[in-house]
Amino acid sequence: MTKITTQKKITIGRFIDPLSDFGFKRLFGTEPNKDLLIGFLNEIFHGKKVIADLIYNKNEQQGPRMGSRKAIFDLTCTGKDGEQFIIEVQRIRQKFFKDRAIYYASRLLHDQAPRDRDWDYSLKEVYFIGLMDFTLDDSDRDKYIHHVHLTYSNSNKVFYEKLEFIFIEIPKFVKAETELNTGMDKWLYVLKNMSSLNKIPVILNSRLFIKLFNIASVSNLKKEEFMKYEKDLMAAWDEYAIKKTLLEEGREEGREKGREEGREEGREEGREEGKATVVKNLITKMGMTDAQVADIAEVSISFVKKVRQKVKK
């Protein structure tokens, strides 16, 4: 059995990691820093849409019925015309990230329906923006920003303008400081590299970015804020280490099972057995919920429930 090692000395530089949960919410999720979020969003839309003001919304959305599952967003806000934005940061590859994006967006669409009067089904725009520290399996290799709409399959003409998904694959952005030409280039460079920088790059010497780096300075964190940030980084590393170790362990058991059987059915059975081993380890060793296990092991919640039932016997 492979030993799961989750302890690692976390290196903290001069500036916080803007893609960490603590960092992203500190930089973009508070009223005093609203101009930073507006500036970033306006670069994403690149003139197609101009955002003048935003109102921050609750990050937790209750389901339509009592007892139904809540949706917890990283950040959600509303523009002056009622349009809504969901901004999600995902550091570790998630098998059902597209499904999650559609689910979150549909929740905001659903919640627009008034409960106490007739309604003509007119909806405000909803935009899902996913900042991903991994790449999509089916995306264009030379593009790192993807605008996704509902379209007509025979013409690719946009069918519905009020729903858009924007996926940004940060690992694909590889421009150096000297190659930053656009506002979006600068934002992506900051998101990817800020935590490893020792000073503000000359090309980012503007009011907005100077404010961003000032807020991101580790020296400006209060003691409790620093401890929270450090804990956040450690938790992110632990999740990555657990997932990597258990998945490798499950794959190896699956391969061994397949070799023993020596046929396709055996290999398939071995893969399923490997997944079950990963799920069992997460349940018994880590005490995770069904949703957490499904996310890390990249299986369905129903699969987790089946394994949990077997563990209880």
Backbone torsions as a table, in degrees:
resi	resn	phi	psi	omega
1	MET	NA	130.5	-179.3
2	THR	-72.5	136.2	176.2
3	LYS	-80.1	133.4	179.8
4	ILE	-91.9	116.1	179.5
5	THR	-107.3	119.1	-177.8
6	THR	-116.6	-6.5	-177.8
7	GLN	-85.1	132.2	179.3
8	LYS	-151.3	141.9	176.5
9	LYS	-74.5	117.9	-178.0
10	ILE	-84.8	127.2	177.0
11	THR	-92.9	123.8	180.0
12	ILE	-114.3	123.4	-178.0
13	GLY	-90.9	-157.4	-177.4
14	ARG	-73.5	-31.9	-177.9
15	PHE	-120.1	148.9	-179.7
16	ILE	-71.9	161.0	177.0
17	ASP	-81.1	114.3	-176.8
18	PRO	-69.0	-14.3	179.1
19	LEU	-95.6	-2.9	172.4
20	SER	-73.5	158.4	-179.5
21	ASP	-59.8	-46.5	179.0
22	PHE	-63.1	-47.8	-175.8
23	GLY	-63.5	-45.2	-177.3
24	PHE	-64.0	-43.8	-178.6
25	LYS	-71.5	-32.2	176.9
26	ARG	-67.4	-42.4	-175.9
27	LEU	-79.1	-36.4	-170.7
28	PHE	-120.6	-7.3	-169.3
29	GLY	-107.1	15.4	-179.7
30	THR	-126.4	153.3	-177.0
31	GLU	-55.9	-44.1	179.9
32	PRO	-62.6	-22.1	-178.1
33	ASN	-106.8	18.9	-177.5
34	LYS	-59.1	-32.3	-179.4
35	ASP	-64.6	-28.5	177.3
36	LEU	-67.5	-45.2	179.1
37	LEU	-65.3	-42.1	178.7
38	ILE	-61.3	-43.7	179.0
39	GLY	-61.6	-41.9	179.6
40	PHE	-66.0	-46.8	-179.1
41	LEU	-63.5	-39.6	179.6
42	ASN	-64.3	-33.0	175.1
43	GLU	-69.2	-37.4	178.6
44	ILE	-61.9	-44.0	-177.2
45	PHE	-82.0	-17.9	169.8
46	HIS	50.0	47.6	175.7
47	GLY	90.7	-20.0	177.9
48	LYS	-62.1	-33.0	178.5
49	LYS	-142.9	135.2	178.7
50	VAL	-114.1	120.5	-177.8
51	ILE	-99.8	118.7	-178.4
52	ALA	-95.6	-33.0	-178.1
53	ASP	-154.4	159.2	-179.9
54	LEU	-139.9	152.5	170.4
55	ILE	-120.4	127.4	178.4
56	TYR	-74.7	137.6	178.7
57	ASN	-107.0	170.0	174.2
58	LYS	-64.5	139.7	-179.5
59	ASN	-83.3	-6.3	-179.4
60	GLU	-116.1	124.5	-179.2
61	GLN	-114.7	120.2	177.1
62	GLN	-72.5	146.2	178.3
63	GLY	-67.4	170.9	-175.7
64	PRO	-67.7	-19.7	-179.6
65	ARG	-126.4	154.8	175.8
66	MET	-58.8	132.0	179.2
67	GLY	87.5	-8.5	179.2
68	SER	-77.6	160.6	-173.0
69	ARG	-65.6	138.8	176.3
70	LYS	-85.2	153.3	172.2
71	ALA	-107.7	125.0	-178.8
72	ILE	-114.3	112.4	-176.7
73	PHE	-92.9	154.5	170.6
74	ASP	-67.5	-46.6	-179.1
75	LEU	-156.9	133.3	175.9
76	THR	-140.7	142.0	-176.9
77	CYS	-152.6	166.4	-176.9
78	THR	-124.2	134.9	177.4
79	GLY	-81.9	174.2	-174.6
80	LYS	-66.3	-20.8	178.4
81	ASP	-98.3	10.0	177.9
82	GLY	92.2	-4.8	178.3
83	GLU	-67.4	147.9	-175.0
84	GLN	-118.4	144.9	-178.3
85	PHE	-126.3	133.7	170.0
86	ILE	-114.4	125.8	176.1
87	ILE	-117.0	118.7	-178.0
88	GLU	-119.9	134.5	174.0
89	VAL	-107.8	126.7	178.1
90	GLN	-126.3	111.5	-176.2
91	ARG	-82.8	-41.2	-175.3
92	ILE	-104.8	139.5	-179.2
93	ARG	-51.7	131.8	178.3
94	GLN	-125.0	123.0	-174.2
95	LYS	-57.5	-39.1	-174.3
96	PHE	-107.5	35.6	-178.3
97	PHE	-64.6	-37.7	177.2
98	LYS	-63.3	-42.8	178.3
99	ASP	-60.4	-42.1	179.2
100	ARG	-62.7	-41.5	178.7
101	ALA	-60.4	-45.7	-179.9
102	ILE	-66.0	-40.5	179.1
103	TYR	-62.5	-46.9	-179.5
104	TYR	-63.0	-45.3	-179.9
105	ALA	-63.5	-40.5	-179.6
106	SER	-65.9	-30.1	177.0
107	ARG	-64.7	-41.1	178.7
108	LEU	-69.6	-35.3	175.0
109	LEU	-64.8	-46.3	-179.1
110	HIS	-60.8	-40.3	-175.5
111	ASP	-72.2	-8.3	177.1
112	GLN	-76.6	-15.7	-178.5
113	ALA	-70.4	122.8	177.5
114	PRO	-68.3	146.9	-175.0
115	ARG	-101.0	-7.8	-173.4
116	ASP	-125.3	14.8	179.7
117	ARG	-157.4	165.5	176.4
118	ASP	-66.6	160.7	-171.9
119	TRP	-150.6	141.0	-177.3
120	ASP	-95.2	9.9	178.0
121	TYR	72.6	12.0	175.8
122	SER	-69.4	131.5	-176.2
123	LEU	-118.1	150.3	170.5
124	LYS	-85.3	158.7	-178.6
125	GLU	-65.0	145.7	174.4
126	VAL	-129.5	129.0	179.5
127	TYR	-123.1	126.5	173.7
128	PHE	-104.8	124.1	179.6
129	ILE	-118.1	115.4	-179.3
130	GLY	-107.3	116.7	174.8
131	LEU	-96.0	110.9	-170.1
132	MET	-114.7	130.8	175.3
133	ASP	-92.8	32.5	175.4
134	PHE	-152.9	175.7	-178.3
135	THR	-113.1	151.7	175.8
136	LEU	-77.3	144.1	-176.7
137	ASP	-66.9	-30.2	-172.0
138	ASP	-111.6	16.3	-177.6
139	SER	-87.3	161.7	176.5
140	ASP	-63.6	134.2	-174.2
141	ARG	-66.7	-27.6	-175.4
142	ASP	-100.6	9.4	179.1
143	LYS	-125.0	139.9	-178.6
144	TYR	-119.5	-4.3	173.7
145	ILE	-121.1	126.1	-175.5
146	HIS	-126.4	122.1	175.6
147	HIS	-100.9	119.1	-173.7
148	VAL	-116.5	128.3	178.5
149	HIS	-126.9	168.1	164.0
150	LEU	-76.8	126.8	-177.9
151	THR	-132.8	161.9	170.5
152	TYR	-72.8	129.0	-175.3
153	SER	-68.9	-25.2	-176.8
154	ASN	-86.9	-15.5	-176.4
155	SER	-132.2	-13.1	-174.6
156	ASN	64.6	11.0	174.3
157	LYS	-70.5	140.8	-177.9
158	VAL	-65.3	127.2	179.9
159	PHE	-85.7	-36.4	-174.7
160	TYR	-142.8	117.6	-173.2
161	GLU	-83.0	-15.6	-170.2
162	LYS	-90.3	3.7	177.8
163	LEU	-132.4	122.3	-178.5
164	GLU	-142.2	139.8	175.5
165	PHE	-114.6	128.7	179.9
166	ILE	-120.4	113.4	-179.1
167	PHE	-107.7	126.8	-179.0
168	ILE	-117.1	113.6	-178.6
169	GLU	-92.1	95.1	-173.2
170	ILE	-63.7	-36.7	179.4
171	PRO	-59.7	-25.6	-179.4
172	LYS	-76.7	-15.3	179.4
173	PHE	-81.8	112.0	-172.8
174	VAL	-124.7	16.3	-178.3
175	LYS	-69.6	141.3	175.3
176	ALA	-83.6	169.0	-178.3
177	GLU	-55.8	-37.5	-177.9
178	THR	-74.5	-9.0	-177.0
179	GLU	-104.1	6.8	-176.8
180	LEU	-79.9	110.8	-175.5
181	ASN	-108.3	-32.5	-174.9
182	THR	-113.8	167.5	175.9
183	GLY	-61.0	-38.5	179.7
184	MET	-66.5	-38.0	174.9
185	ASP	-54.4	-45.4	-176.4
186	LYS	-65.7	-42.8	180.0
187	TRP	-64.1	-44.5	-179.0
188	LEU	-67.5	-35.7	176.4
189	TYR	-62.1	-42.8	179.0
190	VAL	-64.3	-48.4	-178.5
191	LEU	-59.3	-38.5	-176.4
192	LYS	-81.5	-33.1	-167.8
193	ASN	-117.5	-8.9	-172.2
194	MET	-52.7	-45.0	-173.7
195	SER	-66.9	-14.0	179.6
196	SER	-106.2	0.8	-179.6
197	LEU	-85.9	150.0	177.1
198	ASN	-105.1	-13.8	178.6
199	LYS	-154.5	167.6	178.9
200	ILE	-76.6	122.3	177.6
201	PRO	-59.2	144.0	-177.2
202	VAL	-57.1	-38.1	-177.0
203	ILE	-67.4	-15.6	179.3
204	LEU	-101.0	20.3	-177.5
205	ASN	-81.3	68.6	176.1
206	SER	-129.8	163.3	-176.2
207	ARG	-54.4	-46.0	-174.8
208	LEU	-65.8	-45.1	-177.6
209	PHE	-74.2	-32.6	175.5
210	ILE	-63.0	-41.6	175.8
211	LYS	-62.1	-44.3	-179.7
212	LEU	-58.1	-48.4	-178.5
213	PHE	-68.0	-33.7	178.0
214	ASN	-64.1	-43.7	178.6
215	ILE	-68.4	-31.9	-177.7
216	ALA	-81.2	-8.9	-178.0
217	SER	-64.2	124.9	-179.9
218	VAL	-61.6	-31.9	-179.2
219	SER	-66.1	-17.7	178.9
220	ASN	-92.1	0.9	178.2
221	LEU	-80.8	138.7	171.1
222	LYS	-71.9	164.7	-176.1
223	LYS	-56.4	-46.1	-178.6
224	GLU	-68.1	-31.3	177.0
225	GLU	-69.1	-41.2	178.5
226	PHE	-62.7	-42.6	179.9
227	MET	-64.3	-38.7	178.5
228	LYS	-66.1	-41.5	178.8
229	TYR	-64.2	-45.3	179.4
230	GLU	-61.2	-42.5	178.4
231	LYS	-63.7	-38.3	179.0
232	ASP	-63.3	-44.4	178.7
233	LEU	-63.9	-41.4	179.9
234	MET	-65.0	-41.1	179.5
235	ALA	-63.7	-39.5	179.2
236	ALA	-65.1	-41.8	178.3
237	TRP	-65.5	-42.7	179.1
238	ASP	-58.2	-44.2	-179.8
239	GLU	-61.4	-43.3	179.8
240	TYR	-64.4	-45.4	-177.5
241	ALA	-64.7	-42.0	179.3
242	ILE	-62.4	-48.0	-177.5
243	LYS	-62.2	-46.5	-177.6
244	LYS	-62.7	-45.5	-177.3
245	THR	-66.0	-47.4	-176.1
246	LEU	-70.5	-34.8	177.3
247	LEU	-66.7	-41.0	177.7
248	GLU	-64.2	-40.0	178.3
249	GLU	-62.9	-43.7	179.9
250	GLY	-65.9	-40.6	179.2
251	ARG	-63.3	-41.4	-178.7
252	GLU	-64.7	-42.2	177.4
253	GLU	-65.0	-36.0	177.9
254	GLY	-65.9	-41.8	179.0
255	ARG	-65.2	-40.8	179.7
256	GLU	-63.6	-42.1	178.3
257	LYS	-61.5	-43.0	-179.8
258	GLY	-64.2	-39.3	179.0
259	ARG	-65.3	-38.2	179.6
260	GLU	-65.1	-40.5	-178.3
261	GLU	-75.7	-37.5	175.1
262	GLY	71.8	22.4	178.0
263	ARG	-151.4	168.5	-174.4
264	GLU	-59.8	-41.9	179.7
265	GLU	-61.0	-38.4	179.5
266	GLY	-67.0	-39.6	179.0
267	ARG	-64.6	-41.6	178.4
268	GLU	-65.0	-43.5	178.4
269	GLU	-62.7	-37.1	178.7
270	GLY	-64.8	-39.4	178.2
271	ARG	-63.2	-42.9	178.5
272	GLU	-64.4	-39.7	178.4
273	GLU	-64.1	-38.0	177.8
274	GLY	-63.9	-43.4	177.1
275	LYS	-61.0	-42.5	-179.6
276	ALA	-63.2	-36.4	178.2
277	THR	-64.9	-44.0	177.4
278	VAL	-59.1	-48.1	-178.8
279	VAL	-61.8	-44.6	-179.9
280	LYS	-60.4	-42.2	179.2
281	ASN	-63.6	-41.7	179.3
282	LEU	-65.1	-37.1	-179.7
283	ILE	-70.8	-49.8	-172.4
284	THR	-81.4	-34.9	-175.1
285	LYS	-92.5	-31.6	-173.1
286	MET	-108.9	-13.9	178.3
287	GLY	62.9	36.2	-176.2
288	MET	-84.7	160.3	175.3
289	THR	-75.5	167.1	178.5
290	ASP	-58.2	-42.7	-178.1
291	ALA	-65.2	-41.9	179.3
292	GLN	-64.4	-42.9	179.6
293	VAL	-63.6	-45.2	-179.8
294	ALA	-60.4	-39.4	-179.5
295	ASP	-65.2	-49.0	-176.1
296	ILE	-71.6	-42.7	-177.4
297	ALA	-82.6	-8.3	179.4
298	GLU	59.2	49.5	175.0
299	VAL	-131.3	172.0	178.9
300	SER	-78.2	157.3	178.0
301	ILE	-63.5	-35.1	179.1
302	SER	-62.9	-36.8	177.0
303	PHE	-63.6	-41.9	178.7
304	VAL	-62.1	-43.5	-179.3
305	LYS	-60.9	-39.9	179.0
306	LYS	-62.8	-43.9	179.5
307	VAL	-66.1	-40.4	-179.8
308	ARG	-61.4	-39.5	178.2
309	GLN	-62.5	-40.4	178.8
310	LYS	-66.5	-36.4	179.7
311	VAL	-64.7	-36.7	-177.7
312	LYS	-69.1	-25.8	-175.5
313	LYS	-71.8	NA	NA
